[in-house]
Amino acid sequence: MENILPTVLVVISIILTIILSVVGIQIILVLAEVKKTLNKVNTTLDQAEAKINSLISPLQNLGGLASGLQTGVKVFESFTGWLTQRRNETKKK
């Protein structure tokens, strides 16, 4: 009976070592697949970002164009106001 206990402990530790080794290898394989998947997702997101930026860029330019036109209209209004003021001053004299 005394010889059975060490034998059982050795067998159990060998079985646990084998099971934990298999589980460790499976975890490493799963992590490698996760890394591949994340790289693919990252590449896809980079491509999507590039496409969105290429679509947004012309719209940003339109915003700049609208701002420039608005400034031009303000300058034109100021100039016509100045001309009207000058004309009124010359008529009063």
C-alpha positions, 0 to 999 in steps of 0.5 A, spaced: 500 500 500 505 504 501 508 503 494 502 505 490 501 512 493 508 514 490 506 511 483 499 514 483 502 521 484 507 520 479 502 517 474 497 523 475 503 528 475 505 525 468 498 526 465 497 533 468 504 535 465 501 532 458 494 535 458 497 542 460 503 541 455 497 540 449 493 546 452 499 550 452 500 549 445 493 550 443 493 557 446 499 558 442 496 556 436 490 560 437 494 566 439 497 566 432 490 566 429 488 572 433 494 575 431 493 574 423 486 576 424 488 582 427 493 584 422 487 583 416 482 587 420 488 593 421 489 592 413 482 593 412 481 599 416 487 602 413 484 601 406 477 604 409 480 610 412 484 611 405 477 611 401 473 615 406 479 620 406 479 620 399 471 622 399 472 627 404 477 631 401 473 634 395 468 636 400 473 639 405 475 643 398 468 645 397 468 648 404 474 652 403 471 654 396 464 657 400 468 660 405 472 664 399 466 666 396 463 668 402 469 673 403 469 675 396 462 677 397 463 681 403 469 685 400 464 686 394 459 689 399 464 693 402 466 696 396 459 697 393 457 701 400 464 705 399 462 707 392 455 709 394 457 713 400 462 716 396 457 718 391 452 721 396 458 725 399 459 728 392 452 729 391 451 733 397 457 738 396 
